[in-house]
Amino acid sequence: MEKEIRINDISLHYTVTGEGPDMILMHGWGCQGSTVASIEKVAAEHCRVFNIDFPGFGQSSEPHEVWGVEDYTSMLEQFVRQVGITDPILLGHSFGGRVGILYASRNKVSKLILVDAAGVKPRRSIKYYYKVYSYKLGCRAMRLLLGAEKAQKRIDRLRAKRGSSDYNNASTMMKRILSKVVNEDLKNVMPLIKAPTLLIWGENDTATPISDAKIMEKLIPEAGLVSFPGCGHYSFLDNPIQFAAVLRSFLKS
């Protein structure tokens, strides 16, 4: 069943399927609720599943300001209160994992499932920082030499050539939000999570590598890791049969 709720000035689209304990699905960046439809189908065998489109994705409206993980988490907290959900099971893929981690660190949840989740800030090489700061200095120089309007057009062309597909496909506002959330490190709140936590990972994940999962496993008190060889960042699509078996087992336990 498709539904829509107003939270402050945001129109949030979501679906509800199944019966049982409440469960919230949170998709990754550049995706929407339909991306995790295969997870929803399995989870609905055991739970009442709320599959949301994050603000800025799917059929939900964009934020009017540059949001961070805190803003997305606050939105989820308001959603839970308005809909009347208690002690939910949370499942977050990629960016959705960021929101799940922060939410579970300060709210009661019955279970937490992190699928190829973000939340560990990557270690950067000196070469990376050299490129970043050289780029920023170049942008400032262009603005001084060409003026703000001409410089911005040239900067946008450079970003389109060099940026990730997530960045290039986003609107202006969502690009600014991505630039903010991608650098937020949540390791400090992971030890505060009290719920049993399942980490499901693709061993060939290059977006959020398996090393991130091992850090989470150490920092989250009741965490266990299941990894799939030969799978990437979308482990639930790369190995749907084993993923479904692991998810069913955890939900039943």
VOBA-1610 file (N, C-alpha, C; in pm, whole numbers, padded with zeros to 5 digits, always signed):
BEGIN
Met+00084-00119+00000Met+00000+00000+00000Met+00089+00126+00000Glu+00066+00214-00096Glu+00143+00337-00104Glu+00083+00444-00014Lys+00170+00518+00054Lys+00123+00623+00144Lys+00216+00744+00135Glu+00167+00854+00190Glu+00246+00977+00193Glu+00217+01048+00323Ile+00322+01106+00382Ile+00308+01178+00507Ile+00385+01309+00498Arg+00336+01410+00566Arg+00402+01540+00567Arg+00481+01554+00695Ile+00611+01574+00684Ile+00697+01595+00800Ile+00764+01730+00783Asn+00721+01826+00865Asn+00762+01965+00847Asn+00724+02010+00706Asp+00820+02045+00624Asp+00787+02089+00488Asp+00824+01984+00383Ile+00842+01860+00427Ile+00882+01752+00337Ile+00766+01655+00316Ser+00742+01620+00190Ser+00644+01517+00157Ser+00719+01384+00145Leu+00690+01292+00236Leu+00763+01165+00242Leu+00674+01053+00189His+00721+00986+00086His+00649+00873+00026His+00700+00743+00086Tyr+00608+00648+00113Tyr+00649+00517+00163Tyr+00541+00414+00131Thr+00579+00288+00142Thr+00483+00180+00124Thr+00478+00096+00251Val+00365+00027+00271Val+00350-00062+00386Val+00303-00198+00335Thr+00375-00303+00372Thr+00337-00439+00333Thr+00360-00535+00449Gly+00283-00643+00451Gly+00303-00749+00549Gly+00242-00720+00684Glu+00257-00816+00774Glu+00205-00805+00910Glu+00310-00859+01006Gly+00305-00808+01129Gly+00399-00854+01231Gly+00473-00737+01293Pro+00591-00761+01350Pro+00669-00652+01410Pro+00703-00547+01304Asp+00710-00422+01348Asp+00738-00313+01255Asp+00884-00314+01211Met+00904-00297+01081Met+01038-00293+01023Met+01045-00178+00923Ile+01155-00104+00925Ile+01175+00009+00834Ile+01291-00020+00742Leu+01267-00010+00611Leu+01372-00027+00510Leu+01420+00109+00465Met+01554+00123+00454Met+01615+00250+00413Met+01715+00223+00301His+01686+00276+00185His+01767+00251+00066His+01898+00332+00067Gly+01982+00306-00032Gly+02109+00376-00045Gly+02098+00503-00129Trp+02210+00573-00138Trp+02215+00698-00214Trp+02190+00673-00363Gly+02115+00762-00425Gly+02085+00749-00567Gly+01981+00643-00597Cys+01922+00585-00493Cys+01822+00480-00510Cys+01688+00527-00456Gln+01596+00434-00439Gln+01465+00463-00381Gln+01409+00334-00322Gly+01290+00343-00266Gly+01233+00225-00202Gly+01223+00105-00292Ser+01196+00128-00420Ser+01183+00015-00514Ser+01313-00061-00532Thr+01427+00004-00504Thr+01557-00063-00517Thr+01568-00182-00423Val+01507-00169-00307Val+01514-00276-00206Val+01385-00357-00202Ala+01313-00360-00315Ala+01186-00433-00321Ala+01204-00582-00293Ser+01317-00639-00336Ser+01340-00782-00311Ser+01358-00809-00162Ile+01419-00715-00090Ile+01432-00729+00056Ile+01295-00715+00121Glu+01218-00619+00072Glu+01083-00597+00126Glu+00997-00722+00115Lys+01008-00791+00003Lys+00927-00912-00020Lys+00959-01019+00083Val+01086-01040+00111Val+01126-01140+00210Val+01087-01096+00351Ala+01115-00969+00382Ala+01088-00919+00517Ala+00939-00921+00550Ala+00855-00899+00448Ala+00709-00894+00469Ala+00652-01031+00506Glu+00730-01138+00491Glu+00686-01270+00537Glu+00678-01274+00690His+00753-01185+00757His+00763-01188+00902His+00724-01057+00970Cys+00721-00947+00893Cys+00707-00815+00953Cys+00607-00727+00877Arg+00565-00620+00945Arg+00497-00512+00874Arg+00607-00416+00831Val+00626-00405+00700Val+00743-00336+00646Val+00707-00198+00594Phe+00777-00098+00646Phe+00766+00040+00598Phe+00889+00067+00511Asn+00866+00082+00381Asn+00975+00103+00285Asn+00969+00248+00239Ile+01064+00329+00284Ile+01055+00473+00261Ile+01142+00519+00145Asp+01099+00625+00080Asp+01183+00702-00012Asp+01241+00818+00069Phe+01371+00820+00087Phe+01432+00931+00159Phe+01403+01063+00088Pro+01394+01174+00161Pro+01379+01305+00098Pro+01488+01328-00007Gly+01443+01366-00128Gly+01536+01386-00238Gly+01545+01267-00331Phe+01471+01159-00301Phe+01477+01037-00381Phe+01336+00983-00405Gly+01321+00908-00514Gly+01192+00848-00543Gly+01083+00952-00553Gln+00973+00929-00482Gln+00859+01019-00487Gln+00853+01117-00368Ser+00957+01120-00288Ser+00963+01216-00177Ser+01026+01346-00225Ser+00984+01458-00164Ser+01036+01588-00206Ser+01177+01611-00151Glu+01249+01704-00214Glu+01386+01736-00174Glu+01387+01825-00049Pro+01490+01812+00032Pro+01511+01910+00139Pro+01536+02048+00078His+01500+02151+00153His+01522+02288+00105His+01654+02346+00156Glu+01720+02269+00241Glu+01850+02309+00295Glu+01947+02193+00279Val+02074+02219+00303Val+02176+02114+00293Val+02169+02026+00417Trp+02111+01910+00402Trp+02096+01817+00513Trp+02222+01735+00534Gly+02239+01690+00659Gly+02341+01592+00692Gly+02273+01467+00745Val+02352+01372+00793Val+02296+01248+00848Val+02203+01278+00965Glu+02239+01379+01046Glu+02155+01418+01159Glu+02015+01458+01113Asp+02005+01533+01005Asp+01874+01578+00955Asp+01790+01461+00905Tyr+01853+01369+00833Tyr+01780+01251+00784Tyr+01736+01164+00903Thr+01819+01155+01004Thr+01784+01076+01121Thr+01670+01141+01200Ser+01675+01272+01215Ser+01566+01344+01282Ser+01435+01325+01208Met+01442+01327+01074Met+01323+01302+00994Met+01267+01163+01022Leu+01355+01063+01032Leu+01310+00927+01061Leu+01248+00919+01199Glu+01306+00988+01295Glu+01249+00988+01431Glu+01109+01049+01432Gln+01089+01154+01356Gln+00955+01214+01346Gln+00858+01121+01274Phe+00906+01052+01171Phe+00823+00956+01099Phe+00775+00846+01193Val+00866+00793+01272Val+00832+00686+01367Val+00725+00733+01466Arg+00741+00855+01517Arg+00644+00909+01614Arg+00507+00932+01549Gln+00507+00992+01429Gln+00380+01026+01365Gln+00302+00903+01321Val+00374+00800+01276Val+00307+00679+01227Val+00269+00588+01343Gly+00336+00603+01457Gly+00304+00521+01573Gly+00381+00391+01577Ile+00504+00391+01530Ile+00590+00273+01530Ile+00665+00267+01664Thr+00679+00146+01720Thr+00756+00129+01843Thr+00860+00020+01825Asp+00978+00044+01878Asp+01089-00054+01877Asp+01104-00121+01740Pro+01126-00045+01635Pro+01131-00105+01501Pro+01256-00189+01477Ile+01246-00276+01381Ile+01363-00339+01320Ile+01406-00244+01209Leu+01534-00210+01203Leu+01584-00121+01099Leu+01674-00197+01003Leu+01656-00174+00873Leu+01748-00228+00773Leu+01789-00114+00682Gly+01919-00089+00677Gly+01970+00018+00593Gly+02077-00031+00499His+02061+00000+00371His+02162-00030+00271His+02242+00096+00241Ser+02373+00085+00237Ser+02461+00195+00198Ser+02431+00321+00279Phe+02387+00430+00215Phe+02354+00552+00288Phe+02248+00528+00394Gly+02151+00441+00365Gly+02049+00408+00464Gly+02110+00351+00591Gly+02226+00286+00578Gly+02296+00235+00695Gly+02345+00347+00786Arg+02385+00459+00727Arg+02425+00574+00808Arg+02313+00618+00901Val+02194+00631+00843Val+02078+00674+00920Val+02044+00569+01025Gly+02052+00441+00988Gly+02024+00333+01082Gly+02119+00333+01200Ile+02247+00358+01174Ile+02347+00360+01281Ile+02319+00473+01379Leu+02296+00593+01327Leu+02273+00707+01416Leu+02142+00691+01492Tyr+02037+00645+01422Tyr+01908+00625+01489Tyr+01921+00523+01602Ala+01982+00409+01574Ala+01992+00302+01673Ala+02084+00339+01789Ser+02173+00435+01768Ser+02264+00475+01876Ser+02193+00556+01985Arg+02071+00609+01955Arg+02004+00694+02053Arg+01854+00665+02067Asn+01808+00560+02001Asn+01668+00519+02012Asn+01661+00368+02031Lys+01552+00323+02091Lys+01535+00179+02110Lys+01490+00114+01980Val+01565+00015+01936Val+01525-00066+01821Val+01539-00212+01861Ser+01459-00298+01802Ser+01466-00439+01840Ser+01580-00511+01770Lys+01606-00471+01644Lys+01717-00530+01568Lys+01765-00427+01467Leu+01893-00438+01429Leu+01952-00351+01328Leu+02022-00438+01224Ile+01992-00412+01097Ile+02054-00486+00986Ile+02122-00384+00895Leu+02253-00396+00880Leu+02330-00306+00796Leu+02382-00382+00675Val+02341-00339+00557Val+02375-00408+00432Val+02470-00320+00351Asp+02595-00365+00339Asp+02695-00286+00265Asp+02684-00139+00304Ala+02683-00115+00434Ala+02645+00016+00487Ala+02762+00114+00489Ala+02728+00242+00473Ala+02825+00349+00490Ala+02826+00390+00637Gly+02925+00469+00675Gly+02933+00516+00813Gly+03075+00526+00865Val+03169+00462+00794Val+03310+00471+00829Val+03377+00563+00727Lys+03433+00672+00776Lys+03500+00765+00685Lys+03625+00699+00628Pro+03640+00697+00496Pro+03755+00628+00437Pro+03886+00698+00468Arg+03990+00620+00481Arg+04124+00677+00498Arg+04170+00731+00364Arg+04219+00853+00366Arg+04261+00917+00242Arg+04414+00926+00237Ser+04468+00908+00117Ser+04612+00920+00098Ser+04653+01066+00084Ile+04781+01093+00096Ile+04833+01229+00075Ile+04802+01275-00068Lys+04809+01182-00162Lys+04779+01214-00302Lys+04635+01262-00315Tyr+04544+01198-00243Tyr+04403+01238-00249Tyr+04387+01382-00201Tyr+04446+01414-00084Tyr+04431+01549-00030Tyr+04500+01653-00119Tyr+04610+01613-00181Tyr+04677+01704-00274Tyr+04583+01739-00390Lys+04516+01638-00444Lys+04422+01661-00554Lys+04304+01748-00511Val+04252+01720-00391Val+04136+01796-00341Val+04170+01943-00322Tyr+04282+01970-00253Tyr+04316+02110-00225Tyr+04365+02183-00349Ser+04429+02110-00442Ser+04467+02171-00569Ser+04343+02212-00647Tyr+04243+02126-00643Tyr+04116+02155-00712Tyr+04048+02277-00650Lys+04045+02283-00517Lys+03981+02397-00451Lys+04053+02528-00481Leu+04186+02524-00481Leu+04263+02645-00514Leu+04238+02687-00658Gly+04228+02586-00748Gly+04201+02615-00889Gly+04065+02681-00907Cys+03965+02634-00831Cys+03831+02694-00839Cys+03832+02839-00793Arg+03905+02865-00685Arg+03913+03003-00637Arg+03981+03093-00739Ala+04087+03040-00801Ala+04159+03119-00902Ala+04070+03150-01021Met+03990+03051-01064Met+03900+03073-01178Met+03796+03180-01146Arg+03746+03181-01023Arg+03646+03281-00986Arg+03705+03421-00989Leu+03832+03432-00948Leu+03899+03563-00950Leu+03927+03609-01092Leu+03967+03515-01179Leu+04007+03550-01316Leu+03888+03565-01411Leu+03787+03479-01394Leu+03676+03474-01490Leu+03547+03537-01439Gly+03538+03558-01311Gly+03412+03603-01253Gly+03329+03483-01210Ala+03235+03508-01120Ala+03161+03399-01056Ala+03082+03314-01156Glu+03010+03377-01248Glu+02921+03303-01339Glu+02998+03215-01437Lys+03097+03272-01505Lys+03176+03194-01601Lys+03255+03084-01531Ala+03310+03118-01414Ala+03388+03020-01340Ala+03301+02902-01298Gln+03178+02929-01253Gln+03090+02821-01208Gln+03057+02725-01321Lys+03035+02779-01442Lys+03007+02693-01557Lys+03124+02600-01587Arg+03245+02655-01579Arg+03363+02572-01605Arg+03383+02469-01495Ile+03359+02509-01370Ile+03372+02416-01256Ile+03272+02302-01270Asp+03149+02335-01310Asp+03046+02232-01328Asp+03086+02132-01436Arg+03149+02180-01543Arg+03195+02088-01650Arg+03305+01996-01599Leu+03396+02051-01519Leu+03503+01969-01461Leu+03447+01863-01368Arg+03351+01903-01285Arg+03290+01807-01193Arg+03218+01696-01268Ala+03152+01731-01378Ala+03080+01631-01458Ala+03176+01527-01515Lys+03298+01570-01548Lys+03397+01478-01604Lys+03461+01390-01496Arg+03484+01451-01380Arg+03560+01382-01275Arg+03476+01318-01166Gly+03353+01366-01149Gly+03271+01322-01037Gly+03217+01182-01054Ser+03170+01126-00942Ser+03108+00993-00944Ser+02971+01002-01011Ser+02917+00887-01050Ser+02785+00886-01113Ser+02679+00935-01015Asp+02694+00902-00885Asp+02600+00949-00784Asp+02597+01102-00781Tyr+02717+01160-00789Tyr+02726+01306-00785Tyr+02671+01368-00913Asn+02713+01315-01026Asn+02673+01374-01154Asn+02523+01363-01181Asn+02460+01259-01130Asn+02318+01239-01155Asn+02228+01314-01058Ala+02286+01378-00959Ala+02208+01446-00856Ala+02174+01589-00897Ser+02067+01642-00836Ser+02034+01783-00854Ser+02136+01868-00779Thr+02130+01999-00798Thr+02224+02089-00732Thr+02219+02073-00579Met+02096+02070-00523Met+02082+02055-00379Met+02134+01920-00331Met+02100+01813-00403Met+02142+01679-00360Met+02293+01660-00375Lys+02355+01730-00469Lys+02501+01727-00480Lys+02564+01786-00355Arg+02507+01896-00308Arg+02559+01960-00187Arg+02539+01870-00065Ile+02426+01803-00061Ile+02399+01712+00051Ile+02495+01592+00046Leu+02516+01537-00073Leu+02608+01424-00087Leu+02748+01462-00041Ser+02794+01581-00080Ser+02927+01626-00040Ser+02940+01634+00111Lys+02829+01663+00180Lys+02831+01672+00326Lys+02826+01534+00391Val+02730+01451+00351Val+02710+01325+00422Val+02822+01225+00399Val+02886+01231+00282Val+02987+01130+00249Val+03110+01141+00340Asn+03128+01259+00401Asn+03244+01279+00487Asn+03213+01266+00636Glu+03091+01227+00670Glu+03054+01213+00811Glu+03093+01074+00862Asp+03168+01073+00971Asp+03217+00948+01031Asp+03133+00916+01154Leu+03079+00795+01159Leu+02988+00756+01267Leu+03049+00653+01363Lys+03179+00633+01356Lys+03241+00533+01444Lys+03220+00565+01591Asn+03213+00694+01624Asn+03201+00733+01766Asn+03067+00693+01828Val+02961+00677+01745Val+02830+00639+01802Val+02803+00490+01795Met+02885+00416+01722Met+02860+00272+01706Met+02860+00195+01838Pro+02949+00226+01934Pro+02945+00153+02062Pro+02818+00177+02143Leu+02739+00278+02107Leu+02616+00309+02181Leu+02498+00224+02137Ile+02515+00149+02029Ile+02405+00067+01977Ile+02387-00057+02065Lys+02267-00074+02118Lys+02239-00185+02210Lys+02169-00303+02143Ala+02115-00282+02025Ala+02034-00386+01960Ala+02123-00492+01895Pro+02074-00617+01887Pro+02143-00718+01807Pro+02157-00667+01663Thr+02276-00676+01608Thr+02305-00615+01478Thr+02364-00718+01383Leu+02304-00725+01264Leu+02353-00814+01159Leu+02416-00730+01049Leu+02540-00763+01015Leu+02610-00698+00905Leu+02613-00795+00787Ile+02559-00753+00674Ile+02561-00836+00553Ile+02640-00761+00447Trp+02742-00828+00392Trp+02836-00757+00304Trp+02876-00840+00182Gly+02903-00770+00075Gly+02968-00830-00041Gly+03118-00816-00026Glu+03190-00925-00040Glu+03335-00920-00017Glu+03409-00839-00123Asn+03346-00816-00238Asn+03408-00737-00344Asn+03353-00594-00349Asp+03288-00553-00242Asp+03232-00418-00236Asp+03346-00316-00239Thr+03343-00225-00336Thr+03445-00121-00345Thr+03394+00014-00294Ala+03262+00031-00284Ala+03205+00157-00234Ala+03216+00165-00082Thr+03178+00059-00014Thr+03195+00047+00131Thr+03263-00088+00156Pro+03394-00091+00156Pro+03469-00217+00157Pro+03445-00301+00281Ile+03476-00430+00268Ile+03456-00525+00377Ile+03533-00483+00503Ser+03640-00406+00487Ser+03714-00356+00603Ser+03627-00265+00689Asp+03533-00193+00626Asp+03438-00111+00703Asp+03349-00199+00789Ala+03305-00312+00732Ala+03219-00404+00806Ala+03292-00459+00928Lys+03420-00488+00913Lys+03498-00544+01025Lys+03517-00441+01136Ile+03528-00314+01097Ile+03536-00207+01197Ile+03403-00199+01273Met+03292-00204+01200Met+03161-00199+01263Met+03140-00319+01356Glu+03185-00436+01311Glu+03170-00556+01392Glu+03242-00542+01526Lys+03357-00475+01525Lys+03432-00455+01649Lys+03368-00349+01739Leu+03313-00245+01678Leu+03264-00132+01756Leu+03121-00149+01808Ile+03037-00221+01734Ile+02898-00241+01776Ile+02894-00364+01868Pro+02850-00348+01992Pro+02863-00456+02092Pro+02803-00589+02052Glu+02683-00593+01991Glu+02619-00720+01960Glu+02610-00741+01809Ala+02721-00720+01740Ala+02721-00730+01594Ala+02784-00860+01547Gly+02729-00912+01438Gly+02785-01029+01371Gly+02787-01005+01222Leu+02889-01056+01155Leu+02909-01028+01013Leu+02889-01154+00929Val+02811-01140+00821Val+02798-01244+00719Val+02841-01181+00586Ser+02937-01242+00519Ser+02985-01186+00393Ser+02970-01288+00281Phe+02950-01235+00159Phe+02929-01319+00041Phe+03044-01300-00058Pro+03119-01408-00087Pro+03226-01398-00187Pro+03168-01364-00325Gly+03243-01286-00401Gly+03203-01255-00538Gly+03094-01151-00551Cys+03050-01094-00439Cys+02942-00994-00441Cys+02997-00855-00417Gly+02928-00756-00473Gly+02971-00618-00459Gly+02883-00539-00363His+02862-00411-00397His+02794-00319-00307His+02645-00350-00293Tyr+02590-00421-00390Tyr+02448-00460-00381Tyr+02441-00611-00359Ser+02487-00654-00243Ser+02495-00797-00214Ser+02359-00864-00219Phe+02253-00790-00187Phe+02117-00847-00187Phe+02068-00874-00329Leu+02127-00808-00429Leu+02094-00835-00568Leu+02191-00935-00631Asp+02317-00931-00585Asp+02418-01022-00640Asp+02397-01166-00595Asn+02347-01184-00474Asn+02326-01320-00421Asn+02193-01324-00346Pro+02081-01311-00419Pro+01950-01297-00354Pro+01906-01417-00273Ile+01945-01538-00315Ile+01899-01658-00244Ile+01963-01668-00106Gln+02096-01655-00100Gln+02163-01663+00030Gln+02128-01542+00117Phe+02115-01426+00055Phe+02077-01307+00130Phe+01942-01330+00199Ala+01844-01381+00124Ala+01711-01405+00178Ala+01717-01505+00293Ala+01800-01610+00279Ala+01811-01711+00384Ala+01868-01651+00513Val+01970-01568+00499Val+02031-01504+00616Val+01933-01408+00682Leu+01862-01330+00600Leu+01766-01234+00654Leu+01652-01305+00728Arg+01598-01412+00666Arg+01489-01487+00732Arg+01535-01542+00867Ser+01654-01597+00871Ser+01706-01656+00993Ser+01719-01551+01103Phe+01767-01433+01067Phe+01786-01328+01167Phe+01653-01274+01216Leu+01557-01260+01127Leu+01426-01210+01165Leu+01352-01308+01256Lys+01375-01437+01234Lys+01308-01540+01315Lys+01373-01554+01453Ser+01500-01523+01462Ser+01575-01548+01586Ser+01530-01459+01700
//
